[in-house]
Amino acid sequence: MFLRDLVKSILRRWYVVLLGIALTGFMGLQAYQSAPVTYQAEASLVLIPPPDSVTIGDNPFLYLGGLDQALGVLTVKLNSSEAQSVILAGSQDNSYTVAKDSDTTGPIMRIDASSSSAQGALKTLGAVVDETPKFLDILQNDLKVPKQSKLATLVLSVDKVPVENDKAKIRSLLVVVAAGGAGTLLLTGLIDRMIGALKDRKLRKGRAPEVSFPEGTELEALEYDMTAQRDTRDISNTTLNKLQSPRHTPDVASEAKRQTPDPEVRGLFETVETVGSVPAKMRGRSGRGE
């Protein structure tokens, strides 16, 4: 029901919808252009086993198993606030994250650096790559690991050209479009309802008051109509019966006889009553006989 009414409102107030779409597009364009631009650069490093664990003449990459624990410790150290204060040097526009590369099964670390400028992203990435071996050496020195047993890092890849990241722009655009679309629908429904109420108010002016029933009470309305018709019919029949019934004429003679004290006058009244009680036919015959 609500969806059908909304569609009807949109069709009736299409000009409001067009205005809302235009405003939403304009605000979305402004939000997309004003959203901050970020640049991102990536690098990959791998941990190398110590010389003592590699047989002379063997390939060190064959001994990468078991280094995932050391990689996990190193990533936690690089993501700490201590390491970030050293690498970023208090810059608010630059940031980085270090994590194990989920696309591989070896001890490979992935570095993501971002900044508001392309040069800032490359500078941050280079700082993380340069500081990673130093922090790894600090961890091993704290554990007093011999030099021949220390792990090392090997750079696999480093971006030379940062990539522009437009996720913030797209996110801002989607938020504005969603808010503008919802606002347009609500405003269209509100305006349509207000205009409809105004038209109904104008139509009611000059009309006689009508009996209104709530929705779902059609049976009560029918009973009300039948009762009204029956009452009207009874009133009409009563009035008609009163008009057709003969009027009661008071017996003047009897009343005068009752109130007359003179016996002769009372006898005269009795004679009149006796004559009046004789049927008309008999009086006619008597007259003809006389």
C-alpha positions as CSV (number, residue, x, y, z in Angstrom):
1,M,0.0,0.0,0.0
2,F,2.7,2.4,0.9
3,L,4.8,1.6,-2.2
4,R,1.7,2.1,-4.4
5,D,0.9,5.4,-2.8
6,L,4.5,6.5,-3.2
7,V,4.5,5.7,-6.9
8,K,1.3,7.6,-7.4
9,S,2.9,10.6,-5.5
10,I,6.0,10.4,-7.7
11,L,3.8,10.4,-10.9
12,R,1.7,13.3,-9.7
13,R,4.6,15.4,-8.4
14,W,7.2,14.5,-11.1
15,Y,8.5,18.1,-11.1
16,V,9.6,17.7,-7.4
17,V,11.4,14.5,-8.3
18,L,13.3,16.2,-11.1
19,L,14.3,19.0,-8.9
20,G,15.5,16.6,-6.2
21,I,17.5,14.6,-8.8
22,A,19.1,17.8,-10.0
23,L,20.0,19.0,-6.5
24,T,21.4,15.5,-5.6
25,G,23.6,15.4,-8.7
26,F,24.9,18.9,-8.0
27,M,25.7,18.1,-4.3
28,G,27.2,14.7,-5.3
29,L,29.6,16.4,-7.8
30,Q,30.6,18.9,-5.2
31,A,31.3,16.2,-2.6
32,Y,33.3,14.1,-5.1
33,Q,35.5,17.1,-6.0
34,S,36.0,18.3,-2.5
35,A,36.9,14.8,-1.1
36,P,40.6,14.5,-0.3
37,V,42.8,12.7,-2.8
38,T,45.1,10.0,-1.4
39,Y,48.1,8.3,-3.1
40,Q,49.1,4.7,-2.2
41,A,52.4,2.8,-2.8
42,E,53.2,-0.8,-1.9
43,A,56.3,-2.9,-1.2
44,S,57.0,-6.5,-0.3
45,L,59.8,-8.0,1.8
46,V,60.7,-11.6,2.7
47,L,62.5,-12.9,5.8
48,I,65.7,-14.8,5.0
49,P,66.9,-17.6,7.4
50,P,70.2,-17.2,9.2
51,P,73.4,-18.6,7.6
52,D,73.8,-21.2,10.4
53,S,70.5,-22.8,9.5
54,V,71.4,-23.2,5.8
55,T,73.6,-26.0,4.6
56,I,76.6,-24.8,2.6
57,G,75.7,-24.8,-1.0
58,D,71.9,-25.1,-0.5
59,N,69.3,-22.5,-1.6
60,P,68.2,-20.3,1.4
61,F,64.7,-20.1,0.0
62,L,64.3,-23.8,0.8
63,Y,64.5,-23.0,4.5
64,L,61.7,-20.4,4.7
65,G,59.5,-22.8,6.7
66,G,59.0,-21.9,10.3
67,L,59.6,-18.1,9.9
68,D,56.0,-17.1,10.1
69,Q,56.2,-16.6,13.9
70,A,59.2,-14.3,13.5
71,L,57.3,-12.4,10.7
72,G,54.3,-11.9,13.1
73,V,56.5,-10.4,15.8
74,L,58.2,-8.1,13.3
75,T,54.8,-6.8,11.9
76,V,53.5,-6.0,15.5
77,K,56.7,-4.1,16.2
78,L,56.5,-2.0,13.0
79,N,52.8,-1.2,13.6
80,S,53.5,0.0,17.1
81,S,53.3,3.7,18.0
82,E,57.0,3.7,18.8
83,A,57.9,2.6,15.3
84,Q,55.4,5.0,13.7
85,S,56.7,8.0,15.5
86,V,60.2,7.2,14.2
87,I,59.2,6.4,10.6
88,L,56.6,9.1,10.1
89,A,58.4,11.7,12.1
90,G,55.2,13.3,13.3
91,S,53.6,13.8,9.9
92,Q,49.8,13.8,9.9
93,D,49.3,13.4,6.1
94,N,51.3,10.2,5.9
95,S,50.4,6.7,7.1
96,Y,51.4,3.1,6.6
97,T,50.3,-0.5,7.5
98,V,52.4,-3.7,7.7
99,A,50.9,-7.1,7.5
100,K,51.6,-10.6,6.2
101,D,50.9,-11.1,2.5
102,S,47.7,-13.2,2.4
103,D,48.3,-14.2,-1.2
104,T,51.4,-16.3,-0.3
105,T,52.3,-19.0,2.2
106,G,55.8,-17.9,2.9
107,P,57.1,-15.3,5.4
108,I,56.4,-12.4,3.1
109,M,55.5,-9.0,4.5
110,R,53.4,-6.4,2.6
111,I,53.8,-2.6,3.3
112,D,51.1,-0.2,2.3
113,A,52.0,3.5,2.5
114,S,49.5,6.4,1.8
115,S,49.7,10.2,1.7
116,S,47.9,13.2,0.4
117,S,50.6,13.7,-2.2
118,A,52.5,11.3,-4.5
119,Q,55.9,12.3,-3.1
120,G,54.7,11.8,0.5
121,A,53.5,8.2,-0.3
122,L,56.9,7.3,-1.9
123,K,58.8,8.9,1.0
124,T,56.8,7.0,3.6
125,L,57.2,3.7,1.8
126,G,61.0,4.2,1.5
127,A,61.2,5.0,5.2
128,V,59.4,1.8,6.2
129,V,61.5,-0.3,3.9
130,D,64.7,1.2,5.3
131,E,63.7,0.9,8.9
132,T,62.4,-2.7,8.8
133,P,65.9,-4.3,8.9
134,K,66.8,-2.0,11.8
135,F,63.8,-2.9,13.9
136,L,64.4,-6.6,13.1
137,D,67.9,-6.3,14.3
138,I,66.8,-4.5,17.5
139,L,64.4,-7.4,18.3
140,Q,67.1,-10.0,17.9
141,N,69.7,-7.9,19.9
142,D,67.2,-7.8,22.8
143,L,67.2,-11.6,22.7
144,K,71.0,-11.7,22.4
145,V,70.9,-13.7,19.2
146,P,74.3,-14.4,17.7
147,K,75.2,-12.7,14.5
148,Q,75.4,-16.0,12.5
149,S,71.9,-16.9,13.7
150,K,70.1,-13.6,13.0
151,L,67.3,-13.3,10.4
152,A,67.6,-10.9,7.5
153,T,65.2,-9.2,5.1
154,L,65.1,-9.2,1.3
155,V,63.2,-6.6,-0.7
156,L,61.1,-8.2,-3.3
157,S,59.3,-5.2,-4.9
158,V,58.8,-1.5,-4.4
159,D,56.5,0.8,-6.2
160,K,58.1,3.6,-8.1
161,V,54.9,5.4,-9.1
162,P,52.1,5.8,-6.5
163,V,48.5,5.0,-7.4
164,E,45.7,7.5,-6.8
165,N,43.2,6.1,-4.4
166,D,39.7,7.4,-5.1
167,K,37.8,5.4,-2.4
168,A,37.2,8.5,-0.3
169,K,35.7,10.3,-3.3
170,I,33.5,7.4,-4.2
171,R,32.4,7.0,-0.6
172,S,31.5,10.7,-0.3
173,L,29.5,10.5,-3.6
174,L,27.6,7.4,-2.5
175,V,26.7,9.0,0.8
176,V,25.4,12.2,-0.9
177,V,23.4,10.3,-3.5
178,A,21.8,8.0,-0.9
179,A,20.8,10.9,1.3
180,G,19.6,13.0,-1.6
181,G,17.5,10.1,-3.0
182,A,15.8,9.4,0.3
183,G,15.2,13.1,0.9
184,T,13.7,13.5,-2.5
185,L,11.2,10.7,-2.0
186,L,10.2,11.9,1.5
187,L,9.8,15.5,0.2
188,T,7.7,14.3,-2.7
189,G,5.4,12.4,-0.5
190,L,5.0,15.3,2.0
191,I,4.3,17.8,-0.7
192,D,1.7,15.6,-2.4
193,R,0.0,15.0,0.9
194,M,-0.1,18.7,1.7
195,I,-1.5,19.6,-1.7
196,G,-4.1,16.9,-1.4
197,A,-5.2,18.0,2.0
198,L,-5.5,21.6,0.7
199,K,-7.7,20.5,-2.2
200,D,-10.0,18.5,0.1
201,R,-10.4,21.5,2.4
202,K,-11.4,23.6,-0.5
203,L,-14.0,21.1,-1.7
204,R,-15.5,20.7,1.8
205,K,-16.3,24.5,1.9
206,G,-20.0,25.1,1.0
207,R,-21.1,21.5,1.4
208,A,-23.6,20.3,4.0
209,P,-22.2,18.3,6.8
210,E,-22.2,14.6,6.2
211,V,-22.2,11.7,8.6
212,S,-18.9,10.0,8.3
213,F,-18.0,6.5,9.4
214,P,-14.6,5.1,10.1
215,E,-13.1,2.6,7.7
216,G,-14.4,-1.0,8.1
217,T,-17.8,0.0,9.5
218,E,-19.9,-0.4,6.3
219,L,-22.4,-2.6,8.2
220,E,-22.9,0.0,10.9
221,A,-23.4,2.7,8.2
222,L,-26.1,0.5,6.5
223,E,-27.9,-0.1,9.8
224,Y,-27.8,3.6,10.6
225,D,-29.3,4.4,7.2
226,M,-32.1,1.8,7.6
227,T,-32.9,3.0,11.1
228,A,-33.2,6.6,9.8
229,Q,-35.5,5.6,7.0
230,R,-37.7,3.6,9.4
231,D,-38.0,6.4,11.8
232,T,-38.9,8.8,9.0
233,R,-41.6,6.4,7.7
234,D,-43.1,6.0,11.2
235,I,-43.3,9.7,11.7
236,S,-45.0,10.1,8.3
237,N,-47.6,7.4,9.1
238,T,-48.3,8.9,12.5
239,T,-48.9,12.3,11.0
240,L,-51.1,10.9,8.3
241,N,-53.3,8.9,10.8
242,K,-53.8,12.1,12.8
243,L,-54.9,14.0,9.8
244,Q,-57.4,11.2,8.6
245,S,-59.0,10.5,12.1
246,P,-62.4,12.3,12.7
247,R,-62.2,15.1,15.2
248,H,-64.1,14.6,18.5
249,T,-67.1,16.9,18.7
250,P,-68.2,17.5,22.3
251,D,-71.8,16.6,23.2
252,V,-73.2,20.1,23.8
253,A,-76.7,18.9,24.5
254,S,-75.7,16.4,27.1
255,E,-73.5,18.9,28.8
256,A,-76.3,21.5,28.9
257,K,-78.8,19.0,30.2
258,R,-76.4,18.0,33.0
259,Q,-75.8,21.5,34.0
260,T,-79.5,22.7,33.8
261,P,-81.4,22.5,37.2
262,D,-84.8,23.2,35.8
263,P,-86.8,19.9,35.4
264,E,-88.9,21.2,32.4
265,V,-85.8,22.2,30.5
266,R,-84.2,18.8,31.3
267,G,-87.3,17.1,29.9
268,L,-87.1,19.1,26.8
269,F,-83.5,18.0,26.3
270,E,-84.5,14.3,26.8
271,T,-87.3,14.7,24.2
272,V,-84.7,16.0,21.7
273,E,-82.4,13.1,22.4
274,T,-85.2,10.6,21.9
275,V,-86.1,12.1,18.6
276,G,-82.5,12.3,17.5
277,S,-81.9,8.6,18.3
278,V,-84.6,7.5,15.9
279,P,-83.1,6.3,12.6
280,A,-83.4,8.6,9.6
281,K,-85.5,6.1,7.6
282,M,-88.0,5.7,10.3
283,R,-88.4,9.4,10.7
284,G,-88.9,9.7,6.9
285,R,-91.6,7.0,6.9
286,S,-93.3,8.6,9.9
287,G,-93.4,11.9,8.1
288,R,-94.8,10.5,4.9
289,G,-97.5,8.7,6.9
290,E,-98.6,11.8,8.6
